[in-house]
Amino acid sequence: MLKRYVIFLIGLFINSFGVSFITKASLGTSPISSIPYVLSLAFKPTLGNFTILFSLILIIMQMIILGKKFQMIQLIQIPVSIIFGYFIDYSMLLLSSFQPELYAMKGLSLLIGCFILGFGVYIEVLADVVMLPGEAFVKAITTRFGTDFGTTKVCFDASMTIMAGIMSLLVFQQLRGVREGTIIAALIVGLIAKQFGKTLAPLTLFLFPDTEGENSRAEATYENHYIITVSREFGSNGSRIGEMIAGELGIAYFDHEIIQKAAEKSGYSKEFIESNEEKLTNGLLYDLYLQNFAYVKGEESKREALFHAEQEVIRDFASKSSAVIVGRLANYALKDYKNVYHIFLRADTDYKIRTVQEREHIGFEEAAHKIEKINIERSNHCKFFTGQEWGQAENYDLILNVSKYSMEDVVQKLVAVLPQS
């Protein structure tokens, strides 16, 4: 615990230095610091002093929002806020001679400051001892009202920025302290922190060797049974082919059963899971939303929770008996396991369109549009959550174009090369 607090204080100082560096760029500051910064420009107390005052207000608001649910241990935010405020003033003092004049230099300074702040956020979250008042306030709202953390964080940052802008207009009759840098910081600091988390994962294990994650799972071998995973393009009849393979081999088949079990595990409704699994319209936009979770440990988006729930369900099903498992990135869930065979089924465009037309009783154009949309969503989903390219040969043991054969021939060809016992 002592080591964690030492690491946290180091992160806190790096964080304060990042805030100061961004502020000195004179292109605005981070959303959470925007109100204290505008006040420091208008009145005598320093940025650090106003940061302390603002933090104390947020702590009081947490107590009001949570009532009896407010834990006394959270009062540790008070000394942390005081230390952070003095760290900011000390950092501003260290940077007192730093005054970039050219806009290009200001922009570069802003990016460097975001980089520093992102690293500080990563170190703070790595320590996992206490949240700063801004994130703790957002957490209090999500706890009290059951809102999504990411969405609430976006609303909180936006409201801080808008309030700071209004204060600036009232005091200076112009925008000061809130500029393009505020928006840039809001968009990229979390992304930088998340990237540090991925890149420096070995550092986490070195500092806290008892930390166990996805990568620490021991390789498993199914000595008495085997698993076949079927990934498929929409319109390739993958689900039906997977079911026929299971029937031919006399083993279990799992497809929609995964939805039911994931609903039980995650607490989400079957309707929510059906509407959101294997779907991601735009990975970049979702990444921008997801970066809000980089500021606090243990929080994840609904899509992340759903992905992890389905991965657990898949591993649970796979541990019990031989089976064919369709979709849900089962090949990734079982990538570290032996006696698992990964198939990817694709088809020519006209075959997929004809299949979807017949199955869903829709026109040619609608079928073509739906196929393209769903396959893009599946590809984005795979890339975002696994880092792998959907349909790329190295991620599978066998890729087959099903449109070259009848469905019965496809099943027979696959069964011929798959394990029988």
C-alpha positions in Angstrom: 0.0 0.0 0.0 2.9 2.4 0.8 4.3 1.6 -2.7 1.0 2.4 -4.2 0.7 5.8 -2.5 4.3 6.7 -3.5 3.5 5.9 -7.1 0.2 7.8 -6.8 2.1 10.9 -5.6 4.5 10.6 -8.4 1.6 10.4 -10.8 -0.1 13.4 -9.1 3.0 15.6 -9.6 3.4 14.5 -13.3 -0.3 15.3 -13.7 0.1 18.7 -12.2 3.1 19.4 -14.4 1.0 18.4 -17.4 -1.8 20.7 -16.4 0.7 23.6 -16.0 2.4 22.8 -19.3 -1.0 22.9 -21.1 -1.9 26.1 -19.4 1.4 27.8 -20.3 0.6 27.1 -24.0 -2.1 29.8 -23.7 -4.6 27.8 -25.8 -6.9 26.9 -22.9 -6.5 24.2 -20.3 -8.0 20.8 -19.5 -11.8 20.8 -18.9 -11.5 20.0 -15.2 -9.0 22.9 -14.7 -10.9 25.4 -16.9 -13.0 27.0 -14.1 -10.1 27.4 -11.6 -7.9 28.8 -14.5 -10.5 31.4 -15.5 -10.9 32.4 -11.9 -7.1 32.7 -11.4 -6.9 35.0 -14.4 -9.6 37.3 -12.9 -8.6 37.3 -9.2 -5.5 37.2 -7.1 -5.4 33.6 -5.7 -3.3 31.2 -7.8 -4.4 28.4 -10.1 -3.4 25.9 -7.4 -5.5 27.7 -4.8 -8.6 27.8 -7.0 -8.0 24.1 -7.9 -8.1 23.3 -4.1 -11.2 25.3 -3.6 -13.0 23.8 -6.6 -11.9 20.3 -5.5 -13.4 20.9 -2.0 -16.7 22.0 -3.6 -16.8 18.8 -5.7 -16.1 16.7 -2.6 -19.0 18.4 -0.7 -21.3 17.8 -3.7 -20.3 14.1 -3.7 -21.4 13.9 0.0 -24.7 15.5 -0.9 -25.3 13.3 -3.9 -24.4 10.0 -2.2 -25.7 10.8 1.3 -25.2 7.7 3.5 -23.5 5.9 0.7 -20.6 8.3 0.9 -17.6 6.4 2.3 -15.5 8.2 4.9 -12.3 6.8 3.2 -13.2 9.2 0.3 -12.3 12.1 2.6 -8.7 11.3 1.6 -9.5 13.3 -1.5 -9.1 16.5 0.7 -5.4 16.1 1.4 -4.9 14.8 -2.1 -6.6 18.0 -3.5 -4.4 20.2 -1.3 -1.2 18.5 -2.4 -2.4 18.6 -6.1 -3.1 22.4 -5.8 0.4 23.1 -4.4 1.9 20.8 -7.0 0.3 22.9 -9.7 1.6 26.1 -8.3 5.1 24.7 -8.0 4.9 23.4 -11.6 3.7 26.8 -12.7 6.7 28.3 -10.9 9.1 25.9 -12.6 7.6 27.0 -16.0 7.5 30.7 -15.2 10.1 31.5 -17.9 8.3 29.4 -20.5 6.3 31.7 -22.7 5.8 30.3 -26.2 4.9 33.1 -28.7 4.4 31.5 -32.1 1.1 29.6 -32.5 3.0 26.6 -33.8 5.1 26.5 -30.6 1.9 26.9 -28.6 0.3 24.0 -30.4 3.4 21.9 -29.8 3.5 22.8 -26.1 -0.2 21.9 -25.8 0.5 18.4 -27.3 3.5 17.9 -25.1 1.4 18.9 -22.1 -1.3 16.5 -23.1 1.3 13.8 -23.4 2.6 14.5 -19.9 -0.9 14.7 -18.4 -1.8 11.4 -20.1 1.2 9.8 -18.5 0.3 11.2 -15.1 -3.2 9.9 -15.4 -1.9 6.5 -16.3 0.4 6.5 -13.2 -2.4 7.6 -10.9 -4.8 4.9 -12.1 -2.0 2.4 -12.0 -1.5 3.1 -8.2 -5.3 2.5 -7.7 -5.6 4.1 -4.3 -7.9 7.2 -4.7 -9.7 9.1 -7.4 -9.3 12.8 -7.9 -12.4 14.8 -7.0 -13.4 15.4 -10.7 -13.6 11.7 -11.5 -14.9 10.9 -8.0 -17.8 13.4 -8.6 -18.6 11.6 -11.9 -18.5 8.3 -10.1 -20.9 9.6 -7.5 -23.4 10.6 -10.1 -23.2 7.2 -11.8 -23.6 5.4 -8.5 -26.6 7.6 -7.4 -28.5 7.7 -10.7 -27.2 4.6 -12.5 -25.9 6.5 -15.5 -23.1 5.4 -17.8 -19.7 6.6 -16.6 -18.4 7.5 -20.1 -21.5 9.5 -21.0 -21.5 11.2 -17.6 -17.8 12.1 -17.9 -18.4 13.7 -21.3 -21.3 15.7 -19.9 -19.3 16.8 -16.9 -16.3 17.9 -19.0 -18.6 19.8 -21.4 -20.4 21.5 -18.5 -17.1 22.6 -16.9 -15.9 24.0 -20.2 -19.2 25.8 -20.8 -19.3 27.3 -17.3 -15.7 28.4 -17.6 -16.6 30.1 -20.9 -19.6 31.9 -19.4 -17.4 33.1 -16.5 -14.8 34.4 -18.9 -17.4 36.3 -21.0 -18.9 37.8 -17.8 -15.5 38.9 -16.4 -13.5 39.7 -19.5 -16.2 40.2 -22.1 -14.2 37.7 -24.2 -13.0 34.1 -24.0 -9.9 33.6 -21.9 -8.7 30.4 -20.5 -11.1 28.3 -22.7 -10.0 27.8 -26.2 -9.2 25.1 -28.8 -6.7 23.5 -26.4 -9.5 22.7 -23.9 -11.3 20.6 -26.5 -8.1 19.0 -27.7 -7.1 18.0 -24.2 -10.6 16.6 -23.5 -10.3 14.4 -26.7 -6.8 13.1 -26.5 -5.5 12.9 -22.8 -7.6 9.8 -22.1 -6.4 8.2 -25.3 -2.8 8.8 -24.4 -3.4 7.4 -20.9 -5.0 4.3 -22.4 -2.1 3.8 -24.8 0.4 4.1 -22.0 -1.6 1.4 -20.2 -1.3 -0.9 -23.2 2.4 -0.1 -24.0 3.6 -0.3 -20.4 1.6 -3.4 -19.4 4.9 -5.1 -18.3 5.5 -2.2 -15.9 2.2 -3.0 -14.2 3.2 -6.6 -13.7 6.7 -5.5 -12.5 5.3 -3.1 -9.9 2.4 -5.3 -8.9 3.3 -8.9 -9.7 0.1 -10.1 -8.0 -2.0 -8.3 -10.7 -3.6 -10.9 -12.9 -5.1 -9.9 -16.3 -6.2 -11.5 -19.5 -2.7 -12.2 -20.6 -1.7 -14.1 -17.4 -4.2 -16.9 -18.1 -2.4 -20.2 -18.3 -2.7 -22.1 -21.6 -5.3 -24.8 -21.3 -5.6 -28.1 -23.1 -8.8 -30.0 -23.6 -7.5 -33.6 -23.4 -10.9 -35.3 -23.6 -12.7 -33.1 -26.1 -12.2 -30.4 -28.7 -13.8 -27.1 -29.8 -14.5 -25.8 -33.3 -15.1 -22.0 -33.6 -16.9 -20.7 -36.7 -16.5 -17.1 -37.7 -18.5 -16.0 -40.7 -19.4 -13.2 -43.1 -23.0 -12.1 -42.9 -24.9 -14.0 -45.6 -22.5 -16.9 -45.8 -24.9 -19.3 -43.9 -22.3 -19.6 -41.2 -24.7 -20.3 -38.4 -26.6 -23.0 -40.3 -23.3 -24.6 -41.4 -22.0 -24.6 -37.9 -25.1 -26.3 -36.6 -24.9 -28.9 -39.4 -21.3 -29.7 -38.5 -22.2 -30.1 -34.8 -25.0 -32.5 -35.8 -22.7 -34.5 -38.1 -20.0 -34.8 -35.4 -22.6 -35.4 -32.6 -21.3 -32.6 -30.4 -22.9 -29.5 -28.8 -23.7 -26.4 -30.7 -23.7 -22.9 -29.2 -24.9 -19.7 -30.9 -27.8 -17.9 -29.4 -27.3 -19.7 -26.1 -24.3 -17.4 -25.6 -26.7 -14.4 -25.5 -28.8 -16.0 -22.7 -25.8 -16.8 -20.6 -24.1 -13.4 -21.2 -27.4 -11.7 -20.2 -27.3 -13.6 -16.9 -23.6 -12.8 -16.3 -23.7 -9.1 -17.3 -27.1 -8.1 -16.1 -28.0 -6.7 -19.5 -31.2 -7.7 -21.3 -31.2 -10.1 -24.2 -32.5 -7.3 -26.3 -29.6 -5.1 -25.5 -27.1 -7.9 -26.2 -28.7 -8.8 -29.5 -28.6 -5.1 -30.6 -25.0 -4.5 -29.6 -23.0 -7.7 -29.8 -20.5 -8.0 -32.7 -21.3 -4.5 -33.8 -19.1 -1.4 -33.9 -20.0 1.3 -36.4 -16.8 3.4 -36.0 -13.8 2.3 -34.0 -12.3 5.8 -33.8 -15.4 7.5 -32.5 -15.9 4.7 -30.0 -12.2 5.1 -28.9 -12.8 8.8 -28.3 -15.8 7.9 -26.1 -13.9 5.1 -24.4 -11.0 7.3 -23.4 -13.2 8.7 -20.6 -12.8 5.4 -18.8 -9.0 5.8 -18.7 -9.3 8.2 -15.7 -10.6 5.6 -13.2 -9.8 1.9 -12.6 -12.5 -0.7 -12.6 -15.0 1.1 -14.9 -15.8 -0.1 -18.3 -18.3 0.7 -21.0 -21.4 -1.4 -21.6 -19.8 -2.8 -24.8 -16.7 -3.7 -23.0 -18.7 -5.4 -20.2 -20.7 -7.3 -22.9 -17.5 -8.4 -24.7 -15.9 -9.7 -21.6 -19.1 -11.4 -20.5 -19.4 -13.2 -23.8 -15.8 -14.2 -23.8 -16.2 -15.7 -20.3 -19.4 -17.6 -21.4 -17.5 -19.0 -24.4 -14.6 -20.2 -22.3 -17.1 -21.8 -19.8 -19.0 -23.6 -22.6 -15.7 -24.8 -24.1 -14.5 -26.2 -20.8 -17.4 -28.7 -20.5 -17.6 -30.7 -23.7 -16.8 -30.9 -27.4 -18.7 -28.2 -29.2 -19.1 -25.9 -32.2 -19.2 -22.3 -31.2 -20.4 -19.7 -33.7 -19.4 -16.0 -33.8 -18.7 -13.6 -30.8 -15.0 -13.7 -31.5 -14.8 -17.2 -30.0 -11.5 -17.7 -31.9 -10.0 -14.9 -29.8 -11.5 -16.1 -26.5 -9.9 -19.5 -27.1 -6.7 -18.4 -28.8 -4.4 -19.7 -26.0 -6.1 -23.1 -25.9 -5.0 -26.3 -27.6 -7.5 -28.8 -29.3 -9.4 -25.8 -30.7 -9.9 -25.4 -34.4 -10.8 -22.0 -35.9 -12.8 -21.7 -39.2 -13.7 -18.6 -41.2 -16.5 -18.9 -43.7 -16.8 -16.4 -46.5 -18.8 -16.2 -49.7 -19.1 -14.3 -53.0 -21.2 -11.2 -53.0 -24.0 -12.5 -55.1 -24.3 -15.7 -52.9 -24.6 -13.5 -49.8 -27.2 -11.2 -51.3 -29.3 -14.2 -52.5 -29.0 -15.8 -49.1 -30.1 -12.7 -47.2 -32.9 -12.0 -49.7 -34.4 -15.5 -49.3 -33.9 -15.6 -45.5 -35.3 -12.1 -44.7 -37.6 -11.6 -47.7 -36.1 -8.2 -48.7 -35.0 -6.6 -52.0 -31.6 -6.8 -53.7 -30.5 -3.2 -52.7 -31.6 -3.6 -49.1 -29.9 -7.0 -48.8 -26.6 -5.6 -50.3 -26.7 -2.6 -48.0 -27.3 -4.8 -44.9 -24.5 -7.2 -45.7 -22.0 -4.4 -46.2 -23.1 -2.6 -43.0 -23.0 -5.7 -40.8 -19.7 -7.0 -42.1 -18.1 -3.6 -41.5 -19.5 -3.6 -38.0 -18.1 -7.1 -37.3 -14.7 -6.1 -38.8 -14.6 -2.9 -36.6 -15.7 -4.9 -33.5 -12.9 -7.5 -34.1 -10.2 -4.9 -34.7 -11.2 -2.8 -31.7 -11.5 -5.5 -29.1 -8.8 -7.9 -30.3 -6.4 -5.9 -32.4 -6.8 -8.5 -35.1 -8.0 -8.2 -38.6 -11.3 -9.9 -39.1 -11.0 -12.7 -41.7 -7.2 -12.5 -41.8 -5.8 -16.0 -42.6 -3.3 -16.1 -39.7 -6.1 -15.9 -37.2 -7.8 -19.1 -38.4 -6.9 -22.7 -39.2 -9.1 -22.9 -42.3 -10.9 -20.3 -44.5 -13.5 -21.6 -47.0 -15.5 -19.9 -49.7 -18.9 -21.6 -49.2 -20.4 -20.2 -52.4 -18.3 -22.7 -54.4 -20.2 -25.7 -53.1 -23.6 -26.8 -51.9 -24.2 -26.4 -48.1 -24.1 -30.2 -47.7 -20.7 -30.4 -49.6 -19.3 -27.6 -47.4 -20.3 -29.5 -44.2 -18.8 -32.8 -45.6 -15.5 -31.1 -46.6 -15.2 -29.5 -43.2 -16.0 -32.6 -41.3 -13.4 -34.5 -43.3 -10.6 -32.3 -42.0 -11.9 -31.7 -38.5 -11.3 -34.0 -35.5 -13.8 -36.9 -35.1 -13.0 -37.8 -31.5 
